[in-house]
Amino acid sequence: MLSLNNRLIEYEKEGLLSFHTPGHKGKAEFFVDLHFPAHDLTELPGLDMLHAPEGVIKRAQERASEIYGSESSFFLVNGGTVGNQGMFMALADSRGSSPGKVLVERQSHRSVMGALVLSGLEPDYIRSIVHPEFKVPLGIAWEGLNKLPSYSAIHLTYPSYYGTVIDLAQIIKEREEYSPQMSVLVDQAHGAHFLHDLFPAGALELGADIVMHSIHKTLSALTQGAMLHMQGPRISLAALKRSLEMLQSSSPNYLMMASLERAVETALNRKPWELLYEAVEELHYRAGKVVRILNKEDEGKYGIKELDWSKIFVNTSSLGIGAYQAVEFLRNKYKIQSEFWDEENILFYLGIGNTPEEVQQLTQGLLDLEKLKGQSSKVGFSPQEESLQDIWLSGKGFLPPRRLTPREAFIAPKVKVPLKESIGKIVGESISPYPPGIPLIVMGEEMTQDILEIILAHKGKWQGWEEPLKSIWVIEEG
Ligand SMILES: Cc1ncc(COP(=O)(O)O)c(C=O)c1O
């Protein structure tokens, strides 16, 4: 097998067009004057310190804060992951001995579940709504804060991985009315580019207390470069600083930090986004006649308020082919590499580094998929079997009873049992079909017959599970 380095060299030679993260899309123009290896430095005289900034890092963070309109902004060198962890830790620290419960979307990224383990906070989950055609959770079932008990915080993902946006403005309005002490924490990992009126409003602008941006996903920072922003009095700034100091590396990557500084400045230029917007409009107009693409008509339905047009989410089932087949076709014939696919959907992910010409190439490729109509290959498409998406659609199994907090389950003594003997037991692993990595069961929850059936029906890959489909760690009881 090739070394990792040689594999990267081979991959580069393939010359694929990137419709996936990172947002710079491999374009050198974003890294002019950033010198590798000369600038791969550490905290030396004159170069400031991430955890106690007084010089160039302080200035760069202040500039980011100005651009996003926060009170304080922090560079994250361990990805958006550490941002989710940091906000929950800061909440736990700020609320001291009466942390209260937190309300969390069940379709949150796994870093949120990890943040619950680290912080020890007790969650209630917000149910997801599955879109009937795409058969993935694209929105949330929001009941209204007046119908819910009080929480110390709510954590929301805005936008989702697929570019759907919930009604955050409404939730924040309800917070002001019914629960003014409740912190609103937002994972805006996929929406660092919400800086222009071409996109939905940013969460800071809407009044969230803490917001995380994975700058590397849609903007031009190096992979892992992210930011955390805060405003308002609900969370202590000192607590947030303490949390980040504990969680982040003591050897921050200077190339990454310099790329963060550059990325937010570059993102302010509206023109490249305008050109991409026009190309995406054209794509919807033309390719939307061949394949189903999530579009403006989906707004206002299934818990979706708005869409971020920079995510192009395509369903291939009307062509009678599996998504994998389309992904292979687009890669081989059009050199297009998508971000994600499942059995019948493909996600094309735009970033600041994409060009309108690349979007036009994608449009051509999608139009050409018509050729594959009815040529179903066995790979990745099995319409006769009940897919995981179909089961999700039936609504079966969501939100099994929670008997321990994720943290209690994490530290509890565990035993491994055969999967089929786990019904009624409290699980000690969070297990997620991958992609998309949204847990079917979170550690601390009770295995039910429905969840077990869903697990057994899933044919794909798993995350967070030591022995998929064979055995499972459960909490030792009695
Ligand atoms: C919604 C969401 N939040 C957080 C993260 C974690 O961000 P990062 O990969 O920058 O650590 C991801 C990663 O894919 C994500 O999709």
Ligand as a Chemical Component Dictionary entry (heavy atoms), coordinates in Angstrom:
data_LIG
# 
_chem_comp.id                   LIG 
_chem_comp.type                 NON-POLYMER 
_chem_comp.pdbx_formal_charge   0 
_chem_comp.three_letter_code    LIG 
# 
loop_
_chem_comp_atom.comp_id 
_chem_comp_atom.atom_id 
_chem_comp_atom.alt_atom_id 
_chem_comp_atom.type_symbol 
_chem_comp_atom.charge 
_chem_comp_atom.model_Cartn_x 
_chem_comp_atom.model_Cartn_y 
_chem_comp_atom.model_Cartn_z 
_chem_comp_atom.pdbx_ordinal 
LIG C1 C1 C 0 -22.772 20.416 12.152 1  
LIG C2 C2 C 0 -21.321 20.209 12.483 2  
LIG N1 N1 N 0 -20.844 20.702 13.626 3  
LIG C3 C3 C 0 -19.568 20.554 13.997 4  
LIG C4 C4 C 0 -18.685 19.875 13.184 5  
LIG C5 C5 C 0 -17.272 19.732 13.642 6  
LIG O1 O1 O 0 -16.493 20.664 12.973 7  
LIG P1 P1 P 0 -14.940 20.385 12.647 8  
LIG O2 O2 O 0 -14.927 19.320 11.583 9  
LIG O3 O3 O 0 -14.469 21.717 12.173 10 
LIG O4 O4 O 0 -14.296 19.942 13.892 11 
LIG C6 C6 C 0 -19.132 19.320 11.980 12 
LIG C7 C7 C 0 -18.215 18.583 11.121 13 
LIG O5 O5 O 0 -18.539 18.063 10.112 14 
LIG C8 C8 C 0 -20.494 19.480 11.631 15 
LIG O6 O6 O 0 -20.985 18.945 10.513 16 
# 
loop_
_chem_comp_bond.comp_id 
_chem_comp_bond.atom_id_1 
_chem_comp_bond.atom_id_2 
_chem_comp_bond.value_order 
_chem_comp_bond.pdbx_ordinal 
LIG C1 C2 SING 1  
LIG C2 N1 SING 2  
LIG C2 C8 DOUB 3  
LIG N1 C3 DOUB 4  
LIG C3 C4 SING 5  
LIG C4 C5 SING 6  
LIG C4 C6 DOUB 7  
LIG C5 O1 SING 8  
LIG O1 P1 SING 9  
LIG P1 O2 DOUB 10 
LIG P1 O3 SING 11 
LIG P1 O4 SING 12 
LIG C6 C7 SING 13 
LIG C6 C8 SING 14 
LIG C7 O5 DOUB 15 
LIG C8 O6 SING 16 
# 
